[in-house]
Amino acid sequence: MEQGAMQVIRDDGSLDPQLDPGVPIEQVVALHKAMVRTRVIDHRLQTIQRQGRVAFHVGSLGEEAAIVGAAAALRDQDWIVPCYREVGALLWRGYPLQRYIDHMYGNAGDPVRGRQMPEHTFSRAHRYLSVSAPIGTQIPHAVGLAMAAKLRGLDECAAVFFGDGATSSNGFHAAMNFAGVYQAPVLFLCRNNGYAISLPADRQTAARTMAEKAVAYRVPASRVDGNDVLAVWRAVREGVRRASEGGGPTFLELMTYRLGGHSTSDDPRIYRSQEEVEKWKEADPIPRLRRHLEQRGAWGHDLDTDWLAVCEAEVKECVSRAEAKPPSALADLFTDVYAQQPWHLREQQERCLAGSRATSEETEP
């Protein structure tokens, strides 16, 4: 564990009794199952991307506790503003896996209608904003969302995820300053996984920690063991309480490690050693939580085997269904832009649907 980071689950699986947040055992089991499910989905999507069946994937291998633990500690009315690695948080809220897999294929079932690259999903019903790929741009979005709730007198907060590299972005500093001045009910969740793609954290900032960047903006900040799901849960729940009671923003530096590549377009062997990766595997959040559950008699080998089989069968079925669906319709290029379609866009749509790429079904009146 990183020096000075709050830890609840010790390395041997036991709990620190002074920091135990008292999460019911049933929910702890649910957290473990959600983390395992997320990892199974990651492995499957990485495989089919390598086979050329989807174009791109961003996984969360090794960071599941920071993502799922934070989502679980939020309330139903709170908003999640993702970076691009947090689909586990969306799935925790009940988003259908089939819909996510359809999006990865950009098929007719894709809520984004095939108009975005993979991993850019969203769900208003689950209070999960659309992914914003440029570094740090989602952070001001979250502050704006939180301020809108505050001005309307709503008991809601916004939790925004971002990586350590985003703390060097313009959007980060503008958002932190605004949130500190106006006491926006927002949680800044920095997943410090050690690398801004290939750039080590100590080469992209001179700050000793990411959390100390919050001091200048008078935003309460702390460092948390991001591979400890109960520590993440405790810290986020405290931030939610502060926001709900009018105490303003919270900054949490979730210390974790990206065990895989930044994305399927990345080869991490170029910029880090295998010895470093193997060392961090010892802090893998899933086996760590499993040890805790086994100590409490709530998990075991048979349950583990059965749950893995369930998750693998589920994602395999979703992939099969996604590959059987047709691509998004060409006409979808022209929807969701204007409330009333202007003449020039209508003219472009007519020309497009009369072109050589249109199918016979799309050209029929």
C-alpha positions as CSV (number, residue, x, y, z in Angstrom):
1,M,0.0,0.0,0.0
2,E,1.2,3.5,-0.7
3,Q,2.5,5.4,2.3
4,G,-0.2,7.6,3.9
5,A,-3.1,6.1,2.1
6,M,-6.1,4.9,4.1
7,Q,-6.5,1.2,4.3
8,V,-9.4,-0.9,5.7
9,I,-8.7,-4.4,4.4
10,R,-5.2,-5.4,5.5
11,D,-3.0,-7.5,3.2
12,D,-3.9,-10.7,5.0
13,G,-7.7,-10.1,4.5
14,S,-8.5,-8.9,8.1
15,L,-10.1,-5.5,8.8
16,D,-8.9,-2.5,10.7
17,P,-11.6,-2.3,13.3
18,Q,-11.2,1.4,13.7
19,L,-11.8,2.1,10.0
20,D,-14.3,-0.6,9.2
21,P,-17.3,1.2,7.6
22,G,-19.7,-1.6,8.6
23,V,-20.8,-2.5,5.1
24,P,-23.2,-5.4,5.3
25,I,-21.6,-8.7,4.3
26,E,-24.2,-9.2,1.6
27,Q,-23.1,-6.0,-0.1
28,V,-19.4,-6.9,0.3
29,V,-20.2,-10.1,-1.5
30,A,-22.0,-8.1,-4.2
31,L,-18.9,-5.8,-4.6
32,H,-16.7,-8.9,-5.1
33,K,-19.0,-10.4,-7.7
34,A,-19.2,-7.0,-9.5
35,M,-15.4,-6.7,-9.6
36,V,-15.0,-10.3,-10.9
37,R,-17.7,-9.7,-13.5
38,T,-16.0,-6.5,-14.7
39,R,-12.7,-8.4,-15.1
40,V,-14.3,-11.2,-17.0
41,I,-15.8,-8.7,-19.4
42,D,-12.5,-7.0,-19.8
43,H,-10.7,-10.2,-20.7
44,R,-13.4,-11.2,-23.2
45,L,-13.4,-7.8,-25.0
46,Q,-9.6,-7.7,-25.1
47,T,-9.6,-11.1,-26.8
48,I,-12.2,-10.2,-29.4
49,Q,-10.4,-6.9,-30.1
50,R,-7.3,-8.8,-30.9
51,Q,-9.3,-11.0,-33.2
52,G,-10.5,-7.9,-35.1
53,R,-14.1,-8.2,-34.0
54,V,-14.3,-4.9,-32.2
55,A,-12.1,-1.9,-32.9
56,F,-10.9,-0.8,-29.4
57,H,-11.2,-1.5,-25.7
58,V,-10.2,0.3,-22.5
59,G,-10.0,-2.0,-19.6
60,S,-9.9,-1.6,-15.8
61,L,-7.7,-4.6,-14.9
62,G,-6.4,-3.9,-11.4
63,E,-8.5,-0.8,-10.8
64,E,-11.9,-2.5,-10.2
65,A,-12.0,-1.6,-6.5
66,A,-11.5,2.1,-7.1
67,I,-14.3,2.1,-9.7
68,V,-16.9,-0.3,-8.2
69,G,-16.3,0.7,-4.6
70,A,-16.9,4.4,-5.5
71,A,-20.1,3.6,-7.4
72,A,-21.4,1.5,-4.6
73,A,-20.9,4.3,-2.0
74,L,-22.8,6.9,-4.1
75,R,-26.6,7.3,-3.7
76,D,-29.1,6.6,-6.5
77,Q,-29.7,10.3,-7.0
78,D,-26.0,11.1,-7.4
79,W,-24.4,11.5,-10.9
80,I,-21.3,9.6,-12.2
81,V,-19.1,11.6,-14.7
82,P,-16.7,9.0,-16.2
83,C,-13.3,9.2,-17.8
84,Y,-13.4,6.1,-20.1
85,R,-12.4,3.2,-17.8
86,E,-15.4,3.2,-15.5
87,V,-18.0,1.0,-17.2
88,G,-17.9,-1.2,-14.1
89,A,-19.6,1.7,-12.3
90,L,-22.3,1.8,-14.9
91,L,-22.9,-1.9,-14.7
92,W,-23.1,-1.7,-10.9
93,R,-26.0,0.6,-11.4
94,G,-27.8,-2.0,-13.4
95,Y,-27.0,-1.0,-17.0
96,P,-27.7,-4.0,-19.2
97,L,-24.5,-5.8,-20.3
98,Q,-26.1,-6.5,-23.7
99,R,-26.5,-2.8,-24.4
100,Y,-22.9,-2.1,-23.5
101,I,-21.7,-4.9,-25.8
102,D,-23.9,-3.7,-28.6
103,H,-22.2,-0.3,-28.2
104,M,-18.8,-1.9,-28.5
105,Y,-19.9,-3.3,-31.9
106,G,-21.7,-0.1,-33.0
107,N,-24.6,-2.2,-34.1
108,A,-28.3,-1.4,-34.4
109,G,-28.7,-1.9,-30.6
110,D,-26.0,0.7,-29.8
111,P,-27.5,3.6,-27.8
112,V,-24.9,5.8,-29.4
113,R,-26.2,4.6,-32.8
114,G,-22.7,3.7,-34.0
115,R,-21.6,7.3,-34.1
116,Q,-18.9,7.1,-31.5
117,M,-15.8,5.0,-30.9
118,P,-16.1,2.1,-28.5
119,E,-16.2,2.8,-24.7
120,H,-18.1,6.1,-25.2
121,T,-21.4,5.0,-23.7
122,F,-23.8,6.8,-21.5
123,S,-27.2,6.4,-19.7
124,R,-29.4,9.2,-18.4
125,A,-31.6,6.7,-16.7
126,H,-28.6,5.5,-14.6
127,R,-27.2,9.0,-14.1
128,Y,-24.0,8.3,-16.0
129,L,-22.8,11.0,-18.3
130,S,-21.3,10.4,-21.7
131,V,-17.6,9.6,-21.8
132,S,-15.5,12.7,-22.8
133,A,-12.2,11.4,-24.3
134,P,-10.1,14.6,-24.3
135,I,-8.1,14.7,-21.1
136,G,-9.7,16.5,-18.2
137,T,-12.7,18.0,-20.0
138,Q,-15.2,15.9,-18.0
139,I,-14.0,17.6,-14.8
140,P,-15.6,21.0,-15.4
141,H,-18.7,19.2,-16.7
142,A,-19.1,17.5,-13.3
143,V,-18.7,20.8,-11.4
144,G,-21.4,22.4,-13.7
145,L,-23.7,19.4,-13.0
146,A,-23.1,19.7,-9.3
147,M,-23.7,23.5,-9.3
148,A,-27.0,23.0,-11.2
149,A,-28.2,20.6,-8.5
150,K,-27.2,23.1,-5.8
151,L,-28.9,26.1,-7.4
152,R,-32.0,24.0,-7.8
153,G,-32.0,23.0,-4.2
154,L,-31.6,19.3,-5.0
155,D,-29.8,16.8,-2.7
156,E,-27.5,15.5,-5.4
157,C,-23.8,15.4,-6.0
158,A,-21.6,14.6,-8.9
159,A,-18.6,12.2,-8.8
160,V,-16.1,12.6,-11.5
161,F,-13.4,10.0,-12.4
162,F,-10.1,11.0,-13.9
163,G,-6.5,9.7,-14.0
164,D,-3.4,11.2,-12.5
165,G,-2.4,12.8,-15.8
166,A,-5.6,14.8,-15.9
167,T,-4.5,16.8,-12.8
168,S,-2.1,18.6,-15.2
169,S,-4.9,19.7,-17.5
170,N,-6.5,23.1,-17.7
171,G,-9.9,21.7,-17.1
172,F,-8.8,20.2,-13.7
173,H,-7.6,23.5,-12.3
174,A,-10.5,25.5,-13.6
175,A,-12.9,23.0,-12.1
176,M,-11.1,22.8,-8.7
177,N,-11.0,26.5,-8.4
178,F,-14.7,27.0,-9.2
179,A,-15.7,24.1,-6.9
180,G,-13.7,25.5,-4.0
181,V,-15.0,29.1,-4.4
182,Y,-18.7,28.1,-4.8
183,Q,-18.7,25.0,-2.7
184,A,-20.0,22.7,-5.4
185,P,-21.2,19.3,-4.2
186,V,-18.7,17.3,-6.3
187,L,-16.4,14.5,-5.6
188,F,-13.1,14.5,-7.5
189,L,-12.0,10.9,-7.8
190,C,-8.5,10.7,-9.1
191,R,-7.4,7.1,-10.0
192,N,-3.7,7.4,-9.6
193,N,-2.6,4.3,-11.4
194,G,1.0,5.5,-11.8
195,Y,0.9,6.4,-15.5
196,A,-0.6,9.0,-17.8
197,I,-0.6,6.5,-20.7
198,S,3.1,5.9,-20.8
199,L,4.3,8.9,-18.7
200,P,5.1,8.0,-15.1
201,A,3.4,10.2,-12.5
202,D,6.7,11.6,-11.2
203,R,7.5,12.9,-14.7
204,Q,4.3,14.8,-15.3
205,T,4.1,16.7,-12.0
206,A,6.5,18.0,-9.3
207,A,3.8,17.6,-6.6
208,R,4.6,15.0,-4.0
209,T,1.0,13.7,-4.3
210,M,-2.0,14.4,-6.4
211,A,-4.0,15.1,-3.2
212,E,-1.8,18.1,-2.3
213,K,-3.0,19.8,-5.4
214,A,-6.3,20.3,-3.8
215,V,-4.8,22.3,-0.9
216,A,-4.4,25.5,-3.0
217,Y,-8.2,25.4,-3.7
218,R,-9.1,24.7,-0.1
219,V,-10.8,21.5,-1.1
220,P,-10.6,18.7,1.5
221,A,-8.4,15.9,0.2
222,S,-7.2,12.5,1.3
223,R,-5.2,9.6,-0.1
224,V,-7.0,6.2,-0.2
225,D,-5.8,2.7,-1.0
226,G,-7.6,2.3,-4.3
227,N,-7.1,-1.5,-4.3
228,D,-9.1,-1.7,-1.0
229,V,-12.8,-1.6,-2.0
230,L,-14.0,-0.9,1.6
231,A,-11.5,2.0,2.0
232,V,-12.8,3.5,-1.3
233,W,-16.4,2.9,-0.1
234,R,-15.7,4.6,3.2
235,A,-13.9,7.7,1.7
236,V,-16.5,8.2,-1.0
237,R,-19.5,7.9,1.4
238,E,-17.8,10.5,3.6
239,G,-17.5,12.8,0.6
240,V,-21.2,12.3,-0.2
241,R,-22.1,13.1,3.3
242,R,-20.1,16.3,3.2
243,A,-21.6,17.4,-0.1
244,S,-25.2,16.6,1.1
245,E,-24.7,18.7,4.2
246,G,-23.5,21.7,2.3
247,G,-19.8,21.2,2.9
248,G,-18.8,21.4,-0.7
249,P,-16.3,19.4,-2.7
250,T,-13.9,16.5,-1.8
251,F,-10.8,15.3,-3.6
252,L,-9.8,11.6,-3.2
253,E,-6.5,10.3,-4.6
254,L,-7.3,6.6,-5.1
255,M,-3.9,4.8,-5.2
256,T,-4.1,1.9,-7.6
257,Y,-2.2,0.3,-10.5
258,R,-3.1,-0.4,-14.1
259,L,-2.2,-4.1,-14.6
260,G,-2.9,-4.1,-18.3
261,G,-2.3,-1.6,-21.1
262,H,-3.8,1.9,-21.2
263,S,-6.0,0.5,-24.0
264,T,-5.8,-2.2,-26.6
265,S,-3.7,0.3,-28.7
266,D,-1.0,0.4,-26.0
267,D,2.0,-1.9,-25.3
268,P,3.0,-1.2,-21.7
269,R,6.1,-3.4,-22.0
270,I,7.8,-0.4,-23.7
271,Y,7.7,1.9,-20.7
272,R,7.6,-0.3,-17.5
273,S,9.2,-3.5,-16.3
274,Q,7.6,-6.8,-15.8
275,E,9.1,-6.9,-12.3
276,E,7.0,-3.8,-11.5
277,V,3.8,-5.4,-12.7
278,E,4.5,-8.6,-10.8
279,K,5.0,-6.6,-7.6
280,W,1.7,-4.8,-8.0
281,K,-0.1,-8.1,-8.8
282,E,0.4,-8.9,-5.1
283,A,-1.9,-6.0,-4.3
284,D,-4.6,-7.1,-6.8
285,P,-7.9,-5.9,-5.3
286,I,-9.9,-9.1,-6.2
287,P,-7.8,-11.7,-4.4
288,R,-7.5,-9.3,-1.5
289,L,-11.2,-9.0,-1.1
290,R,-11.6,-12.7,-1.6
291,R,-9.3,-13.4,1.3
292,H,-11.4,-11.2,3.5
293,L,-14.7,-12.9,2.4
294,E,-13.2,-16.3,3.0
295,Q,-12.2,-15.3,6.5
296,R,-15.8,-14.4,7.2
297,G,-17.1,-17.6,5.7
298,A,-18.9,-15.8,2.9
299,W,-17.0,-17.1,-0.1
300,G,-15.1,-20.1,-1.2
301,H,-13.6,-22.0,-4.1
302,D,-16.8,-23.5,-5.3
303,L,-18.6,-20.2,-5.2
304,D,-15.7,-18.6,-7.1
305,T,-15.7,-21.3,-9.8
306,D,-19.5,-21.1,-10.2
307,W,-19.5,-17.3,-10.4
308,L,-16.8,-17.2,-13.0
309,A,-18.7,-19.6,-15.1
310,V,-21.9,-17.5,-14.9
311,C,-20.0,-14.3,-15.9
312,E,-18.2,-16.0,-18.8
313,A,-21.4,-17.5,-20.1
314,E,-23.2,-14.1,-19.8
315,V,-20.6,-12.2,-21.8
316,K,-20.3,-14.9,-24.4
317,E,-24.0,-14.8,-25.0
318,C,-24.0,-11.0,-25.2
319,V,-21.2,-11.1,-27.8
320,S,-23.0,-13.7,-29.8
321,R,-26.2,-11.6,-29.9
322,A,-24.3,-8.5,-30.7
323,E,-22.6,-10.1,-33.7
324,A,-26.0,-11.3,-35.0
325,K,-27.4,-7.7,-35.1
326,P,-27.2,-5.5,-38.2
327,P,-25.2,-2.3,-38.2
328,S,-26.7,1.0,-37.2
329,A,-28.8,2.6,-40.0
330,L,-27.3,5.3,-42.1
331,A,-30.2,7.6,-41.3
332,D,-29.0,7.6,-37.7
333,L,-26.2,9.9,-38.8
334,F,-28.8,12.7,-39.0
335,T,-30.8,12.2,-35.8
336,D,-30.4,13.7,-32.3
337,V,-28.8,16.9,-33.5
338,Y,-31.8,19.4,-33.8
339,A,-35.2,19.3,-32.3
340,Q,-36.5,20.2,-35.8
341,Q,-34.3,19.1,-38.7
342,P,-33.2,22.1,-40.8
343,W,-33.5,22.0,-44.6
344,H,-29.8,21.5,-45.4
345,L,-29.5,18.5,-43.0
346,R,-32.7,17.0,-44.5
347,E,-31.2,17.5,-48.0
348,Q,-28.0,15.8,-46.9
349,Q,-29.9,12.9,-45.5
350,E,-31.9,12.4,-48.7
351,R,-28.7,12.4,-50.7
352,C,-27.0,9.9,-48.3
353,L,-29.9,7.5,-48.4
354,A,-30.0,7.6,-52.1
355,G,-26.3,6.8,-52.4
356,S,-24.5,3.5,-53.1
357,R,-24.0,2.6,-49.4
358,A,-27.7,2.6,-48.5
359,T,-29.5,-0.7,-48.3
360,S,-32.8,-1.3,-50.1
361,E,-34.6,-1.2,-46.7
362,E,-33.2,2.3,-46.0
363,T,-34.2,3.8,-49.4
364,E,-37.8,2.6,-49.1
365,P,-40.3,5.3,-48.2
